[in-house]
């Protein structure tokens, strides 16, 4: 048992000395909500930007991102509905630049929007 404890301590010490190789090391996560509409958000390259927008329960409408410079901010995955009546749309900040992010809430991409969201993201 003592040898096992010593081995565990040595392993822990080696890992602590090596540092974390985590994917999130040095990254920030920025949350853009309805309160962010019309404002400019600042992020660093490699940060994650999450759009968190409201959805109506039982509605067939959904959020469509219709404008974003994908050289600056790239969609990172599918929209995820949250239990609080919102949807989160993840993006990764790729490089220095500025982009508007525009999203429409509609029953189809070509349908008239019920709501519109627009914000600007400045990546340093």
N, C-alpha and C positions, 0 to 999 in steps of 0.2 A: 504494500500500500504506500509506503514511504517513497519508493522509487517512482510509482505512478504520480504521486503529488509533485515530486521534483521535476519529472518530465513535463507535467502540465504547466508548472511555473516557468520552466525554460521555454516551452512553446509560447506561452503567453508573453514572456519578455521579448522573445524574438519577433513576434507579431507587433508588439507595441513599438519596438525600435524601428521596424520597417515602415511604419505608418500605414494609413488606410489607403487602399487602392480603389476606394469606392467610386462608382460612376458619378455620384453627386459631389465629390470633393471639389471645392472651389466654385460651385454653382449656386445660384439663387433661384427661387421660384417666385414669380410675380403673378398676382391675381388681379385680373381686370374684370370688374363687375359693371353693372349699370351706372354706378357712381363714377366710373372712369370714362363714360361717354363724353366725347368732345375734348378730352384732356390728352396730354402727352405723357406716356409712360417711358421710363428709362430702364434699360437692362444692359447687361454685359453679354458679349459673345459666349455661347454655351449655356446661358441661363434658360430656364423654362418660363414661358408665359402661358397662363391658363385664362381663357375667356370663361367666365362663369355668368351665364345668362338665364333669365327666368323662362320657364315653359308652363303652359296651361295644361292642367291635368285633363286627360281625355281628348285633347285636341290632336288633330292629325298634322298640325303645323310643326315645323322644326326649324332650327337655325341653319342657314346656308352662308358660309363664308364666301363672299363674292369678290372681294378685293384684298390682296396682300402681295407684297413683293417677296416671292419665295426665295430670292437670293439673300434676303435679310432675315426673314422669319419663315420657317418651314413647319408645316403641319406635322405633328409628331405621332398622331394616332387618331382613332375614332372618337367622336363625341361620347361622353359618358353621362348618363342621367344620374342625378344625385337624389337622395331621399327627401331633400328639402325643397323640391320643386324647381331645381335649376339643372342646367346641363353644363358640363365642363368640356371645353375644346382645347387640347394641348398643342402648343407650338414650341419650337426650339429656336433661340436666337443664334443665327449662324455667323454673321459678320457685321462689321461696322456699317451703319446706314440708317435710313429712316423709311418707315413704311406706314401707310394707313391700313387699318384693318376694318373692313366693312362687312357686316353680317345682316342678313334679312331673316325675319321669322315669318314663314309662309308655308302653305300646304304643298307647294311645289316650287322648284327653282325658278320657273317662269311665271308663277302666280304673283299677283300684287302683294307686297309685304304687309303684314299686320303690324310689325314693329321693325325698326332699323336700329342698329348699333354701329357706331363709328368711334374709333380711337386711333391715336398715332403712337407708334412704338419707335423709340430712338435707341438703337443698339450702339454701345460704345466699344 
